[in-house]
Amino acid sequence: MSPILIRTTDADFTTPAAVGAPTGPQIAVTRIAGNTATPSGNAGIWECSPGRFRRQVPQAEYSYFIAGSGSFTPDNGEIVNFRAGDSIWFAPDTQGEWDIREAVRKAYFIIG
């Protein structure tokens, strides 16, 4: 199998949309580019403006943060602060709350 290249430009991003499960007064807006099917799931680039909201991805996910900062608080768990250069692994069915403090851009790989 050949490598799969995902190349994006600003013009490739979807129209910004409000998050589906906000938990605070500031409604975060997201957009995606390069969402590409792979043999194991899909990968792409995700951007999000500041705000608080519930995680809505039921599958396992690996994320690498290219820009921005914030935190993720898993249900019944300790807060995980992140910033550009960090990576996070989410096991399947990880539930919790995002708190995006500085606009985020991340590369993601969703398995399943």
VMD Tcl script that draws the C-alpha trace (Angstrom):
set ca {
  {0.00 0.00 0.00}
  {1.23 3.50 -0.82}
  {1.51 6.30 1.76}
  {-1.48 8.62 1.99}
  {-0.58 12.31 1.73}
  {-2.94 14.85 3.28}
  {-2.12 18.35 2.07}
  {-4.35 21.25 3.02}
  {-4.56 24.96 2.38}
  {-6.81 27.49 4.08}
  {-9.22 27.19 1.15}
  {-9.69 23.45 1.88}
  {-11.39 23.97 5.26}
  {-15.12 23.43 5.69}
  {-17.39 26.34 6.50}
  {-17.04 27.17 10.22}
  {-19.81 25.61 12.33}
  {-20.76 25.94 15.99}
  {-19.91 22.91 18.15}
  {-22.79 20.55 18.80}
  {-22.64 20.36 22.59}
  {-21.51 23.71 24.09}
  {-21.18 23.93 27.89}
  {-20.33 27.60 28.33}
  {-21.50 31.03 27.18}
  {-18.86 31.32 24.42}
  {-19.84 28.99 21.56}
  {-16.77 27.46 19.93}
  {-16.65 27.26 16.13}
  {-14.87 24.41 14.33}
  {-13.79 23.60 10.82}
  {-12.05 20.61 9.21}
  {-9.74 20.11 6.24}
  {-8.24 17.10 4.57}
  {-10.55 14.55 6.21}
  {-9.22 11.44 4.49}
  {-10.24 7.80 4.80}
  {-7.44 5.38 5.70}
  {-7.50 1.59 6.05}
  {-7.88 2.04 9.84}
  {-10.14 5.11 10.14}
  {-9.76 8.71 9.01}
  {-7.31 11.58 9.45}
  {-7.23 15.30 8.86}
  {-6.83 18.76 10.37}
  {-9.29 20.26 12.89}
  {-9.50 23.88 14.02}
  {-11.50 25.29 16.91}
  {-12.06 28.77 18.35}
  {-12.19 29.36 22.13}
  {-15.11 27.86 24.06}
  {-16.21 24.91 26.20}
  {-18.02 21.82 24.89}
  {-18.48 18.07 25.30}
  {-16.35 15.66 23.29}
  {-18.55 13.96 20.69}
  {-16.20 11.43 19.07}
  {-16.94 7.86 20.24}
  {-13.96 6.26 18.46}
  {-10.34 6.11 19.62}
  {-8.39 9.20 18.54}
  {-4.79 10.42 18.42}
  {-4.36 14.21 18.26}
  {-1.25 16.32 17.70}
  {-1.69 20.01 18.55}
  {-0.06 22.28 15.95}
  {-1.25 25.56 17.49}
  {-3.26 26.87 20.43}
  {-3.90 25.75 23.99}
  {-6.60 24.51 26.30}
  {-7.58 21.55 28.41}
  {-9.61 18.38 28.34}
  {-11.28 17.09 31.49}
  {-12.42 13.47 31.22}
  {-15.56 12.53 33.11}
  {-14.42 11.37 36.57}
  {-10.80 12.22 35.70}
  {-8.13 14.83 36.12}
  {-7.74 17.83 33.84}
  {-5.27 17.45 30.96}
  {-3.76 20.79 29.89}
  {-2.29 20.96 26.39}
  {-0.54 23.42 24.10}
  {1.06 23.43 20.66}
  {3.53 20.55 20.35}
  {1.58 18.19 22.65}
  {-0.20 14.98 21.68}
  {-3.19 13.29 23.33}
  {-4.52 9.74 22.94}
  {-8.25 9.22 23.55}
  {-9.38 5.64 24.17}
  {-12.70 4.63 22.58}
  {-15.74 6.12 24.36}
  {-13.70 8.80 26.17}
  {-16.22 11.32 27.46}
  {-15.42 14.75 28.89}
  {-15.21 18.47 28.29}
  {-12.94 20.53 26.06}
  {-11.97 24.03 27.20}
  {-10.27 25.79 24.29}
  {-8.53 28.91 25.59}
  {-6.49 29.86 22.50}
  {-7.63 28.86 18.98}
  {-6.49 25.29 18.29}
  {-5.28 23.56 15.16}
  {-4.65 19.83 15.49}
  {-3.88 16.91 13.24}
  {-6.07 13.93 14.14}
  {-6.31 10.23 13.42}
  {-9.59 8.56 14.35}
  {-9.47 4.78 14.50}
  {-12.54 2.78 13.57}
}
mol new
graphics top color blue
foreach p $ca { graphics top sphere $p radius 0.5 }
foreach p [lrange $ca 0 end-1] q [lrange $ca 1 end] { graphics top cylinder $p $q radius 0.2 }
display resetview
